């Protein structure tokens, strides 16, 4: 039996793809010495990962284009109509609808809730307003000088409401690393989550996970909160998870498989860990845009080079981790390669006549570990518009997403301990 997953702030589905598994990733991203049984098929360049025990039964976001991309992908993986699974709208409004009497809003018997509550207000690169956000739950600027419980910085409280309604065995909440450095914010959120169902959840100390430690060719760090329903835990699990120092085998947090520069782990796994995945390792087999038939590879930002001192005006270093893929407009997308006079260092490619250009949607998706059958650009079959999901929207979708492979690591660690944590 699959465990029923409820996904909040789902975006285009990075967390959902990872938690369900069954997707293709470049070989360099997987350490088969540590995770020997993850792959069920391989080709020259890729592995097909096993499916997990989890299946998404509810997804939600305020972006209608996110639903289009999500449905386009998951409709290829399931026989039933997945459009009904994804609900477009603010989680605030959905919770209010439930409280107003529509008890059919959420599926019954949810086992796990996941959600990456909005991160812009906690981001180091943003204005870091945190709880004092002056945007509402639909992302619109509000007139009031006093933020309410419905502003974007407090949407984690509405995730808490959903957890209280559904009472899953476990929940996972994700946000940017910057939240960990915002004074008491981390402790406040951890405390608020623990009060669900009257102190009914054991919320572990959150951890910051670096995507590069899990085979993802990207410098991306996220803070992860994990909470367990105390009454659902076995006696042994409650005892172990309540300790200050949880043994690694009982922890729901995944074990790193790839080393960043200079890292050393005092464990038997240190010798088994692979070097970080270089950008070139996930991009090398992609054709140039004018040679490709993939709309997500054919389309890319045409914004010109604006000088070295502006954001997004750098060429990615193919021998290192790519920078964090951001939900940016076209002018801030990093360059796949620059001309030599603009500081480009990919001389071999330039000599072959390959032109200066920014990263394509597919290249951003590869760096984020989305499978190639996920479409970030969906052409329209009608003449009214060129795209159903445009390249501009695609950049926002891929930049906002949780890397599916990072989610897969979390899902597999929880899956491997499921029978220890829970009696059913």
N, C-alpha and C positions, 0 to 999 in steps of 0.2 A: 504494500500500500504506500502510495506517495504521501508525503507530509505536505499539508496545505499551507501555502505561503501567501501572505498579504503584503503587497509592496506599496509604499507611500513615496511621494516625491520621486516617482519612478523614472521621469525623463524618458529617454528612448529605450531604457531597459538594460543598462550595463550590469546592475546588480542582479536583475532577473535572469539574464543570460548566464551569468556566472553561477548563480545558485541552482539553476537547472542543469547546467553542463551540456554535454553533447555537441560541442562546437569545436572548430578547427583553429589551431594556433601554430605559429612557427616553431620548429623544433628547438631552437635555441632558448625558448622561453620556459621549457620544461626540464627539470632535473630528474631524469629517470633512475638515477642512483638512489635518490631519496624517496621519490614517489613512483615506485616500480609498477604499480597497477593502475595508473591513471589513464593510460592510452590504450585504445582498442584497435587503432589502425594508423599506419604511417605511410607517407609518401616520401619523395625525395626531400621535400622542404618542410613538411608539416606533420603534426599529430592530430588525430581526432580524439578528443577527451571523452571519457565515459559520462553518461548521464548520472545525476545524483538522485537522492530519494525525495527531492523537493520539487514542487510544481506550483506555479503562480496561479492563484485563483482570483486575485483582485490586484489591479494596478491603477495608479492615479497620478495625474499631473495637471497643471493649469494650461499646458501647451498642447493645442490640438495637433500640431505638426509632430510632436513627440509620439502621440498615439498612432498617427499614420505610419511612422517608421517602425514602431513597436509591432503593430498589427501585421505590417508587411513581412517582418521577420518571423514572428511566431506562427503565422498562418501557414508557413511552409513546414512547420514542425509538428503541427497537431491536426487532427481530423475535424475537430469541432470548430464552431465559429468563435474565434478569440476576440472579436471586436467587442463583445459584451463584457469581457473581462476588464477592459481598460475604461476608466471613468475620467472624463475630462472635466475639471473644475477644481475649485479650491477645497482643500481638506476641511477648512473651517465650515464651508457651506454643506459639505457632505455629513460632517458630524452633527450639524444643526438639523439637517434633514432626518437623521436617525433619531435624534432627541424629540423631534416633532411628531414621531410616530411611524416612520417608515423603517421598520425593523429588517426589511429585506435588502437594505443598502449593502451590508457586508455578508459574505458567505458564512455558513455555520462551521463550527469546529476548526477554527484556524489554529495551526500548530506553531507558526513562526511569523513574526512581523519584521520587515526590513524597511529602512527609510534613510535617505540622505537629506535631512531637513536643510532648507536653503542656507547656503554657506557665504553668500556675498557679504553679509554683515559681520562675519568673523574672519574674513580673508585678510591676510597680510597685505596683499596687493590692492585691496579695496580701502574704504574709508574706516573700516573696523568700528562701526556703530554698535555692533553686538545687540544687546537687548534694547538699545535705544533707537532701533531702526525707524525711519520715517517713511517706510513703504508698507502698504497693506498686504494682506494675504494673497492678493492677485498681482503683486509687484508694482502697484501704482503708488505714486507719491501722494501722501495724505496732507491735508491742510493743518490738522491739529499739531500743536507743539508738544503734546503729551502722547507718547506711544501707548497703545493699548495692547491687550492680550492677543489682538488679531493682527498685529504688525508682523512683518516678515521675521524679525529677530526673535519672536516668541512662538514661531510655528512648531517648535519641538513640543510645546505644551499640547498642541492639537494632535501630534503623534502620540503623546501620552494618553490623550482622551481615547484614541482609537485602540490603544493597547488595553485600556480599562474596559472598553466595550467588548473586546474579543477575547481577552485574557489568554493569550498564547502561552505555550510552554517557554518560549524564548523570544527575545527581540534583539535586533542589531540596529544601531543608529550610527550614522556616519557623518563626518563633517571635516572641514579643513583643519590642518595642523594648527593654524593660527588661533583657533579657539582655546587650545591648551595654554596659551600665553596671555589670555585676557583675564587677568586677575582671578576672581573667584567664580568666573563663569562655568568652568569645567565642573567644579564642586557643586554649584547650584543645580546644573543640569543632571548630574549624577544623583543628587539628593532628591530632586523632583521625580525622576524616573523610579527611584526606590520606593516612593510613597504610593505607587499604583496599587489599587485594591487594598488600601490600608496597610502599608508596609508589606505588601505581598510579594515583592520582587527583590531578589538579591542582585544588585547591580555591581559588577566587577569594576575595579579601577580601569578606566579607559586606557587604551594603548595607541600610540602613534605608529602606524605601519608605513614603511617606505616601499613604494611599488617596485623599486629596483631590486629589493631583497627577494622578490617573488617572481623574477624572470621578466618583468615588464621593462621595456627599453625606455624608461621615462623617469625623470626626477620628480616624483609626485608623492606627497606625504598626506595621510589622512588619519584623523583620530577616530577610533572605533569604540563605541559603548556597547556592552553586551549585558543583558539582564535575563535572569532565570525566574520563572514562577516557582516560588518556594514549595508550594503544595504539590507541584508536579515532579519535583526532584526526588530521586531515591535518597534514602538516609545517608548512604555512603557519599553520594555526589554533593549533598548539602553540606556535609562535614568537610569535604575536601575543598569545595569552592568557597567556603567561608574563611579559609585560612589566609593569612597575610601573604604568604609565599605559596602560590599554587604550583604543584609539580607540573612540568611541561606536558606530560601525557594526559593530565586532566583538564588543562586549560583549553578554552574554546578558541584561543588566538592561534593562528597558524605559525608553523615553524619556517624560518627563512630558508630558502634553497639556493640563493645566489648572493655572492659577496660584493659589496661596494669596495672601492679602493681603500686598502689599509685595514679592513675589518678582520677581526679574529674572534672566533667563538670557542669558548672553553667547553667543548663537548665533542662527542664522537662524530658529530655531523660535520665538523669543521673541514675534515679532509674530503668529505663527499660534496661539499658545496661547490657550485660552478661560479666562474666569474660573471659579473653583471652582463646582461644582454646589450650588445652594442646596437645603436640605431641602424647601422648598415645591415645587421643580421635579420631585421624584420622588413627591410625595404628593398634588399638587393634583387629580388626576383620580379619586382613590379616594372611593367613597361612604362615608357614615357607617356604623358597624357595624349599626345597626338597619335600614338600607336595602340591605344587601349580602346576596348569596347565597353568598359565598365564606367557608367556615368559618374561614379564616385571618384574615379581616377582621372577621368577626362576633364572634370571641372575643378578649378582652383582659383584662388584670389589673383586678380590681375593688378592689384595695387602696386604701384612702382616703389622702388627703393627711396626712402625718405631721409637717409643719413644715418650714421652709426649711433647717434645718441637717442633715437626714438625707440619705443618698445616695438618688438617684433621685426626689427631691421637687421637681425643677425642670421647668419647661416648656421644650421645645426651641424654639430661635429659628429660625423658618422662613426667615429671610433669611441664615442662616449654615449651616455644616456641622453636621450632627447630632453629638452626642457619640458616643463609641464604644459600639456596641451590645454589651452584656455578657451573659454567660450567667448571668443573675440570677433569683432567685425573684421572685414577683409584686410584692412591695413595693418593689423597687428599679428597676423599669422607669420610665423618664422619662415625663412627661406630654406628650401631644399638645397639650392645652390645660388651663390652670387657670382657676378662677373669678377674677374681678378682686380679690376680697378675699384670695385666696391668692397674689396676685402675678402673675396672668395678664395677658398683654399682647396677646393675639389678640382685640382688641376687636371687630373686624368680625365674627368668627365667633361671639363671645359674643352680640352684638346680634341675630344670626340665630337665636338660641336653641340653638346647639350646646353640648352639655354638657361639663363637666369630665370628662376621662378620660385614662387612660394610653395609650401607643402600642399599637396592635394588633399581632398577629403579622405581618400583611401589611405594615404600615407599617415594622416593623423589617426585614422581608425586602426591601422596596423600598430602604431605606437601605443595606442590604448588597449590593444589586444582584442578588438572586435573582429569577428570572422568576416571573410570576404563576401559571404552571402547576406551580410547586413548592408542595406542600402541607405546611405546618407543623402543621396540625390535620387529622387524618384521623378522621372519625366512624366508629363501629363499626356494622356491619349486624346485629350480634347484640345481644340484650337484656342480656347479662351485664355489659357496660360501655358507657359513653356514647362513649368514644373508643378508637381503636387507638393514635393518637398524640395526647396531650392538649395543651391550651394551655400548661400548666406545662412539659411536656417540650419543646414547640415553642420556647419562649423560650430554653431551654438550647441547643437545636440551632442556632438562628440566631445566637446570641451567640458560640458556639464556632467558627463557620465562618470560613473565608477568604472574603472577598468574591469571588464568581465573576468579576467584571469585572477585579479586580486580577490574578487568575490568568490571565485571558484575555490581558492585556497581556504577562505573562511568557511565556506559550505562544507568542504571535505573534512576539515578538522571537527566541525560540529557533527557531521554525519558519522565519523569514525567513533565518536564518543556517545552517540545518541542513546544506545542501550544502557550505558553506564549512567547517563544523566537521568533518563526517564524510564519508568517501568512499562510504558506502552507508547 
